[in-house]
């Protein structure tokens, strides 16, 4: 009752303020009343105790995905790939199913000799597409799919020297960043601006990218080390979700916390099973054990509270004769819980759906051929 009365008071106050505004600016009053009506028309705009988190804030995509936000999500996702088997498995399946067996060139011109010659040249380049000679084209494609999914974006420098022409140099996303103030002022003098490491003209068209170098320890990047690469010599990969977005953000941003909680639950169930496996049977006796009457083979220990515990180890094939006052009681911890497997499936299916992937590419044990094929096609579209 008090809450409803408070809402009515708030509504009366809002209408009163609208009336005061209307005395000076009638158009503003109409706009305020229209906005108030829209807020009451959409439940998604209402604020109540069941809605989690702070009130949503407006702003461009780059405002919400600023440098610190991208860094935090990126490093948390990388840590999850190293330590969370669910995240590592999803990224691996995504990469494997996207790249599959790699890419080949099939020339379809009327000149068969031209087709054959260029397919052979492409095959030679494909085996050493990386400027360092470490990665083939297929391995670079896997690196690109993995990085865009995990980190949000990735760049490739198109090598221009004659000795390296046609080679690709992968650039991790944290290296694409704003240079020092001197280089930013030089860009402003050219009528350009630098936003998130991307130099753009007045219309927002990318002119080039600023790439920094790691220090000797490989930990930080100095703003003074940045080098400019024209947009024509740089391939930038990311999946924009809004028109105002200039940099990518990890695909795991909406589900990272959920996946971490699922893995914590899995770990807790495993730990409980380990603890349960340490117990065999309990012997109930009417004669309390004392140090003076301990049977052979029984050890004693103290728990954290200082209480004496008596333990006896069991071995396979052991036959134990009990006293007339003793009784064996089996310990049944009931692990894992009956719906553990089904719960994990439902939660993982939810996370895969959020990532735009089918659960069937993660677990094909219960998928039909048609279901697995449909899931793979969905992943291709992603």
C-alpha positions as CSV (number, residue, x, y, z in Angstrom):
1,X,0.0,0.0,0.0
2,X,2.8,2.4,0.9
3,X,4.6,1.6,-2.3
4,X,1.6,2.3,-4.4
5,X,1.0,5.6,-2.6
6,X,4.6,6.5,-3.3
7,X,4.2,5.8,-7.0
8,X,1.1,7.9,-7.2
9,X,3.0,10.8,-5.4
10,X,5.8,10.5,-7.9
11,X,3.4,10.6,-10.8
12,X,1.7,13.7,-9.4
13,X,5.1,15.4,-8.9
14,X,6.1,14.6,-12.5
15,X,2.9,16.0,-13.9
16,X,3.3,19.1,-11.8
17,X,6.9,19.6,-13.1
18,X,5.6,19.1,-16.6
19,X,3.1,21.9,-16.0
20,X,5.7,24.3,-14.7
21,X,8.0,23.5,-17.7
22,X,5.0,24.2,-20.0
23,X,4.7,27.7,-18.7
24,X,8.1,28.6,-20.3
25,X,8.3,26.0,-23.1
26,X,5.1,24.3,-24.2
27,X,6.9,22.0,-26.7
28,X,9.1,20.7,-23.9
29,X,6.0,19.9,-21.8
30,X,4.5,17.9,-24.7
31,X,7.8,16.0,-25.2
32,X,8.0,15.2,-21.4
33,X,4.4,14.0,-21.3
34,X,5.0,11.9,-24.4
35,X,8.1,10.4,-22.9
36,X,6.3,9.6,-19.7
37,X,3.5,7.9,-21.6
38,X,6.1,5.8,-23.5
39,X,7.7,4.7,-20.2
40,X,4.4,3.6,-18.9
41,X,3.6,1.7,-22.2
42,X,6.7,-0.5,-22.2
43,X,7.3,-2.8,-19.2
44,X,11.0,-3.1,-20.3
45,X,11.4,0.6,-19.4
46,X,10.0,0.2,-15.9
47,X,12.2,0.1,-12.9
48,X,11.4,-2.3,-10.1
49,X,13.1,-4.6,-7.5
50,X,13.0,-7.6,-9.8
51,X,15.2,-5.9,-12.4
52,X,18.9,-6.6,-11.8
53,X,21.7,-4.0,-12.0
54,X,21.6,-0.2,-12.4
55,X,19.4,1.7,-14.8
56,X,20.5,1.4,-18.4
57,X,22.5,4.3,-19.7
58,X,22.4,5.8,-23.2
59,X,25.5,6.5,-25.3
60,X,27.4,5.4,-28.3
61,X,28.7,1.9,-28.7
62,X,32.3,3.1,-28.0
63,X,31.0,4.9,-24.9
64,X,29.8,1.6,-23.4
65,X,32.7,-0.4,-24.8
66,X,35.6,1.9,-23.8
67,X,39.2,0.8,-23.5
68,X,39.1,-0.2,-19.9
69,X,35.9,-2.2,-20.4
70,X,37.3,-4.0,-23.4
71,X,40.5,-4.8,-21.6
72,X,38.7,-6.2,-18.6
73,X,36.4,-8.4,-20.6
74,X,39.2,-9.5,-22.9
75,X,41.6,-10.5,-20.1
76,X,38.9,-12.3,-18.1
77,X,37.9,-14.3,-21.3
78,X,41.6,-15.2,-21.9
79,X,42.0,-16.3,-18.4
80,X,38.8,-18.4,-18.7
81,X,40.2,-20.0,-21.9
82,X,43.3,-21.0,-19.9
83,X,41.5,-22.2,-16.8
84,X,37.8,-22.9,-17.6
85,X,37.4,-26.1,-19.6
86,X,33.9,-25.1,-20.8
87,X,35.1,-21.8,-22.3
88,X,38.2,-23.5,-23.8
89,X,36.0,-26.2,-25.3
90,X,33.5,-23.7,-26.8
91,X,36.3,-21.6,-28.4
92,X,38.0,-24.7,-29.8
93,X,34.8,-26.1,-31.3
94,X,33.9,-22.7,-32.7
95,X,37.3,-22.4,-34.4
96,X,37.4,-25.9,-35.6
97,X,34.0,-25.9,-37.2
98,X,34.4,-22.5,-38.8
99,X,37.8,-23.1,-40.4
100,X,37.4,-26.9,-40.8
101,X,39.9,-28.2,-43.3
102,X,41.0,-24.8,-44.5
103,X,40.6,-22.9,-47.7
104,X,41.6,-23.6,-51.3
105,X,41.5,-21.7,-54.6
106,X,39.5,-23.0,-57.5
107,X,40.2,-20.8,-60.6
108,X,37.2,-20.9,-63.1
109,X,38.5,-18.9,-66.1
110,X,38.4,-20.2,-69.6
111,X,42.2,-20.6,-69.6
112,X,43.0,-24.0,-68.1
113,X,46.7,-23.3,-68.0
114,X,46.1,-20.0,-66.2
115,X,43.9,-21.8,-63.7
116,X,46.4,-24.5,-63.0
117,X,49.3,-22.1,-62.6
118,X,47.5,-19.8,-60.2
119,X,46.1,-22.7,-58.1
120,X,49.7,-24.0,-57.7
121,X,51.0,-20.5,-56.7
122,X,48.1,-20.1,-54.2
123,X,49.0,-23.5,-52.7
124,X,52.6,-22.5,-52.3
125,X,51.6,-19.1,-50.7
126,X,49.0,-20.9,-48.5
127,X,51.7,-23.0,-46.8
128,X,53.7,-19.9,-45.7
129,X,51.2,-17.0,-45.6
130,X,52.6,-15.6,-42.3
131,X,55.4,-13.0,-42.6
132,X,57.4,-15.0,-40.0
133,X,56.9,-18.3,-41.8
134,X,55.4,-19.8,-38.6
135,X,51.8,-20.1,-39.7
136,X,50.0,-21.3,-42.8
137,X,46.9,-19.6,-44.2
138,X,44.7,-22.1,-42.4
139,X,46.4,-21.5,-39.1
140,X,46.0,-17.8,-39.6
141,X,42.3,-18.3,-40.2
142,X,42.0,-20.3,-37.0
143,X,43.9,-17.6,-35.2
144,X,41.5,-15.0,-36.6
145,X,38.4,-16.9,-35.7
146,X,39.7,-17.6,-32.2
147,X,40.7,-14.0,-31.6
148,X,37.5,-12.4,-32.8
149,X,35.4,-14.8,-30.7
150,X,37.6,-14.4,-27.6
151,X,39.1,-10.9,-27.8
152,X,36.7,-9.1,-30.0
153,X,38.9,-8.1,-32.9
154,X,42.2,-8.7,-34.7
155,X,44.3,-7.0,-37.3
156,X,46.5,-8.1,-40.2
157,X,49.2,-6.0,-41.7
158,X,49.6,-6.7,-45.4
159,X,53.4,-6.7,-46.0
160,X,54.4,-4.4,-48.8
161,X,58.2,-4.9,-49.3
162,X,59.1,-6.9,-52.4
163,X,60.7,-9.7,-50.4
164,X,57.5,-10.2,-48.2
165,X,54.8,-9.1,-50.6
166,X,51.6,-11.0,-50.1
167,X,52.5,-12.1,-46.5
168,X,50.3,-11.4,-43.5
169,X,51.4,-10.2,-40.1
170,X,48.8,-10.8,-37.3
171,X,48.3,-7.9,-34.9
172,X,46.6,-8.6,-31.5
173,X,43.9,-6.2,-30.5
174,X,45.7,-4.6,-27.5
175,X,48.5,-3.4,-29.9
176,X,45.9,-1.3,-31.8
177,X,45.7,1.7,-29.6
178,X,46.1,5.5,-29.5
179,X,49.7,6.8,-30.0
180,X,51.3,9.6,-27.9
181,X,50.0,13.1,-27.8
182,X,52.5,14.3,-30.4
183,X,51.2,11.9,-33.1
184,X,47.6,12.7,-32.2
185,X,48.2,16.4,-32.7
186,X,49.8,15.7,-36.1
187,X,46.6,13.7,-37.0
188,X,44.5,16.7,-35.9
189,X,46.6,19.0,-38.1
190,X,45.7,16.7,-41.1
191,X,42.0,17.1,-40.2
192,X,41.7,13.6,-38.8
193,X,41.1,12.2,-35.3
194,X,42.3,9.0,-33.6
195,X,39.7,6.9,-31.8
196,X,40.7,3.6,-30.2
197,X,43.8,3.4,-32.3
198,X,42.0,4.1,-35.6
199,X,42.6,7.3,-37.5
200,X,39.5,8.5,-39.2
201,X,38.6,11.5,-41.3
202,X,35.8,14.0,-40.6
203,X,33.2,11.6,-42.0
204,X,34.4,8.7,-39.8
205,X,36.1,6.8,-42.6
206,X,39.1,4.8,-41.4
207,X,42.3,6.3,-42.8
208,X,44.8,4.0,-41.0
209,X,45.6,2.1,-37.9
210,X,48.2,2.8,-35.1
211,X,50.0,-0.3,-33.9
212,X,52.3,-0.4,-30.9
213,X,55.0,-2.8,-29.9
214,X,55.3,-4.9,-26.7
215,X,58.1,-4.1,-24.3
216,X,60.9,-6.6,-23.7
217,X,58.9,-8.4,-21.0
218,X,55.9,-8.6,-23.3
219,X,53.6,-7.1,-20.7
220,X,52.9,-3.4,-21.7
221,X,52.9,-1.3,-24.9
222,X,54.5,2.1,-25.0
223,X,52.5,4.8,-26.7
224,X,55.7,6.2,-28.2
225,X,56.3,2.9,-30.1
226,X,53.2,3.2,-32.3
227,X,53.6,3.0,-36.1
228,X,50.9,4.1,-38.6
229,X,49.6,1.6,-41.3
230,X,47.3,2.9,-44.0
231,X,43.9,1.3,-44.2
232,X,44.7,-0.2,-47.6
233,X,47.6,-2.1,-46.0
234,X,45.7,-3.2,-43.0
235,X,42.9,-5.8,-42.6
236,X,40.8,-5.2,-39.4
237,X,38.4,-8.0,-38.3
238,X,35.6,-7.5,-35.8
239,X,31.8,-8.0,-35.6
240,X,30.0,-4.7,-35.0
241,X,26.7,-4.8,-33.1
242,X,26.0,-1.1,-33.6
243,X,26.7,1.5,-36.2
244,X,28.7,3.6,-33.7
245,X,31.0,0.8,-32.8
246,X,34.7,1.0,-33.9
247,X,36.2,-1.9,-31.9
248,X,35.0,-5.4,-31.2
249,X,34.2,-6.9,-27.9
250,X,34.4,-10.5,-26.8
251,X,31.5,-12.7,-27.8
252,X,31.6,-14.1,-24.2
253,X,30.7,-10.8,-22.6
254,X,27.0,-11.7,-22.0
255,X,27.7,-15.2,-20.7
256,X,31.2,-15.2,-19.1
257,X,29.8,-15.0,-15.6
258,X,27.3,-17.7,-16.3
259,X,30.0,-20.1,-17.7
260,X,32.2,-19.4,-14.7
261,X,29.4,-20.3,-12.3
262,X,28.6,-23.4,-14.3
263,X,32.2,-24.5,-14.0
264,X,32.2,-23.7,-10.3
265,X,29.2,-25.9,-9.9
266,X,30.9,-28.7,-11.8
267,X,34.0,-28.3,-9.6
268,X,31.8,-28.4,-6.5
269,X,30.1,-31.6,-7.6
270,X,33.5,-33.2,-8.4
271,X,34.9,-32.1,-5.0
272,X,31.9,-33.6,-3.3
273,X,32.3,-36.9,-5.2
274,X,36.0,-36.9,-4.1
275,X,35.0,-36.4,-0.5
276,X,32.4,-39.0,-0.7
277,X,34.8,-41.5,-2.2
278,X,37.0,-41.2,0.9
279,X,34.2,-42.7,3.1
280,X,33.5,-46.4,3.0
281,X,31.4,-47.6,5.9
282,X,30.7,-46.4,9.5
283,X,30.8,-48.8,12.4
284,X,28.1,-48.2,15.0
285,X,29.1,-49.5,18.5
286,X,27.7,-49.4,22.0
287,X,31.1,-49.6,23.5
288,X,32.9,-46.2,23.1
289,X,36.5,-46.6,21.9
290,X,39.3,-45.5,24.2
291,X,43.0,-45.4,23.7
292,X,43.3,-48.3,26.1
293,X,41.0,-50.7,24.1
294,X,41.8,-49.9,20.5
295,X,41.6,-53.0,18.2
296,X,44.6,-53.7,16.0
297,X,44.7,-51.6,12.8
298,X,42.8,-48.6,14.1
299,X,44.4,-45.2,13.9
300,X,43.5,-42.1,15.9
301,X,43.6,-38.5,14.8
302,X,42.2,-35.1,15.9
303,X,39.9,-32.9,13.9
304,X,40.1,-29.0,13.8
305,X,38.0,-28.9,16.9
306,X,40.4,-31.1,18.9
307,X,38.1,-34.0,19.0
308,X,39.6,-37.5,18.7
309,X,38.7,-39.5,15.6
310,X,39.2,-43.2,15.2
311,X,39.9,-44.4,11.6
312,X,40.4,-47.8,10.0
313,X,41.4,-48.3,6.4
314,X,39.6,-50.8,4.2
315,X,41.3,-52.9,1.6
316,X,39.8,-54.9,-1.3
317,X,38.8,-58.4,-0.2
318,X,39.1,-57.6,3.5
319,X,37.0,-59.7,5.9
320,X,36.2,-57.9,9.1
321,X,34.8,-59.7,12.2
322,X,32.7,-57.3,14.3
323,X,32.0,-57.4,18.0
324,X,28.5,-58.3,19.1
325,X,27.9,-54.6,20.0
326,X,29.1,-53.3,16.6
327,X,27.0,-52.7,13.4
328,X,28.1,-51.6,9.9
329,X,26.2,-48.7,8.4
330,X,27.0,-47.8,4.7
331,X,27.5,-44.1,3.8
332,X,25.4,-43.1,0.8
333,X,26.3,-39.5,-0.3
334,X,24.2,-39.8,-3.5
335,X,26.7,-38.1,-5.8
336,X,26.4,-36.7,-8.3
337,X,22.9,-35.3,-8.0
338,X,20.3,-37.0,-10.2
339,X,19.7,-34.0,-12.5
340,X,23.4,-32.9,-12.7
341,X,23.9,-33.9,-16.3
342,X,20.6,-32.5,-17.6
343,X,21.2,-29.3,-15.8
344,X,24.6,-28.9,-17.4
345,X,23.1,-29.5,-20.8
346,X,20.4,-26.9,-20.4
347,X,22.8,-24.3,-19.2
348,X,25.4,-25.0,-21.9
349,X,22.7,-24.9,-24.5
350,X,21.6,-21.5,-23.2
351,X,25.2,-20.2,-23.4
352,X,25.7,-21.6,-26.9
353,X,22.5,-20.0,-28.0
354,X,23.7,-16.6,-26.7
355,X,27.0,-17.0,-28.6
356,X,25.1,-17.8,-31.8
357,X,26.2,-21.4,-31.9
358,X,24.4,-24.7,-31.7
359,X,24.9,-27.0,-28.8
360,X,25.2,-29.9,-31.2
361,X,28.7,-28.8,-32.3
362,X,29.8,-29.0,-28.7
363,X,28.2,-32.4,-27.9
364,X,27.3,-34.7,-30.8
365,X,26.5,-37.7,-28.7
366,X,22.7,-37.2,-28.9
367,X,22.5,-35.3,-32.2
368,X,21.1,-36.7,-35.4
369,X,22.9,-36.2,-38.7
370,X,20.4,-33.5,-39.7
371,X,20.6,-31.8,-36.3
372,X,24.4,-31.7,-36.4
373,X,24.3,-30.4,-40.0
374,X,21.9,-27.6,-39.1
375,X,23.9,-26.7,-36.1
376,X,27.1,-26.5,-38.2
377,X,25.3,-24.2,-40.8
378,X,24.2,-22.0,-37.9
379,X,27.7,-21.7,-36.7
380,X,28.9,-20.8,-40.2
381,X,26.4,-17.9,-40.3
382,X,27.7,-16.7,-37.0
